[in-house]
Amino acid sequence: MEDINMKELSKEEIKTCASLSGITIPEDLVEQVGYNINGTIEALNAIQIPGLENIEPLPIVIEE
């Protein structure tokens, strides 16, 4: 299986992603948010599903 693990996000990348999502993270919480996000990334990277790389992602459709 191809290694497609996502790298850990830096504090700047986390703040940028939050800003692009319309979220403001207080400076004193950026480190804790980063710890949580990077822990989630690490857990997701550990999941190995054979053939997953051959499945096309589905678009997210939000009906209003």
N, C-alpha and C positions, 0 to 999 in steps of 0.2 A: 504494500500500500504506500502511496506517495506521502511524504511528510509535508503536511500543510498546516503545521501548528502556527498559531498567531503569537506574536511576540508580546511581551508585557508593554503596557502603555506608560509613557512618562507623565509626570504631573502636567506638563504643558499640553500634551495630547488629550488628557482627560479634561482639562479646562476648555480646550478648543471644542471637543465633542459636546460637552455640556452647553457651551455657548451656542453652538449651531443647533442644538435641540431646544433652545430657549430656556435653559436652566442655569441658574447662578449657584455655584458652589462656594460657600464662604471659605476664605483662604485657610482658616484653621481646620477645615474638614477635608481639604483636597487629599491629604496624605491617607486618611482613613478611607475615603471613597476609592482612591487608587488601590489600596490594599484589597478592598472588597472586589473591585472590578478585575484586578489581576488574579485574584484567587479563583474567581469564576472562570476566567480564561484558562487558567491552569487545569481546572476540573474538566472543562469542555475539551481541552486538548487531550486528556487522558481517555476520552471515549473513542473507541475504535469500532466502526461499523463497516464491515467489508462491503465494497462497492458503492459506498456513499458518495465518493468523488464522481461517480458516473450519473448521478441524479441531478437534473436541472432544478434550481430553486424556483419556488412559486412566488409570484408577486404578492405583495401585501395590498389588499383592496379594502379601503375604509369607506363604508357607505354612510352617508350623512342623512 
